[in-house]
Amino acid sequence: NRVFSALLDTIYKICEKIDASSFHCLFPKNEVGFFEEKSLLIRNDCQFHWHNQNYGCFDDFLANLKQKKRKNIRQERKKVNHSGVSIRQLDGNSATDVDWQNFSNFYNQTFLEKSGTPTLNLGFFKQIAKTMPDQVLLFLADLNGECIAGSLMFKSDTRLYGRHWGCNEQVDYLHFEACYYQGIEYCIQHNLKVFEPGAQGEHKVSRGFVPTLTQSAHWIKDEAFKQPIKHFCEQEQQHIANYMEQVNKHNPYKEQNL
């Protein structure tokens, strides 16, 4: 707490110096209680995470699922395999400039389709490949000699984080294969404990990801502005709790493995 108190005091001084109206801390865990004591607002949210139950292989994971979910996943993977698509697993050391150019194109295509603005460029992807090669994980999908899709993930010693996906050709269930199933297999093979595939997506539940509470802490300078935000956060916390309860009713795992 001494360290966090000193850190918080420093942040307050910086906010005062630059006349900031707020500051925000995302994904605190053990620090949530500390932030609450300091009167920061806590906001709750829900993501869907996969947890490694010391599986020896992908089939061990499937064996923990209810029969219908297990059957659906097998069918999805089988259809991707029968489509002729092959998946390459690369890191920052093994990915070539051509690989990054392909992925950058897929990344840009995703934002164009969603009417968004891509914030990362080819230079960024090449840079992280050089500066943090062992933390970068790139899955590329090839079909008929052409690279048609890719997903970018990052890893720590215990977790895998799915972040970006894109394609220039639609293949049924390829998104699930590249963004979920390949990541799950990687976690099992490398003994990573948790796979966080990204925000949102109730469709993740049927594929082995369960609702997980995430939190953030917020300091608001203007007290008059802070109060309605506080009220909103309190209402939202109850909404998130109710939402997670409802989603958990569709837990894909066998009852004894919940």
Secondary structure by P-SEA (a helix, b strand, c coil): caaaaaaaaaaaaaaaaaccccccccccccaaaaaaaaccbbbbbbbbbbbbcccccaaaaaaaccaaaaaaaaaaaaaaaaacbbbbbbccccccaaaaaaaaaaaaaaaaaacccccccaaaaaaaaaaccccbbbbbbbcccccccbbbbbbcccbbbbccccccccccaaaaaaccaaaaaaaaaaccccccccccccccccccccbbbbbbbbbbccaaaaaaaaaaaaaaaaaaaaaaaaaacccccccccc
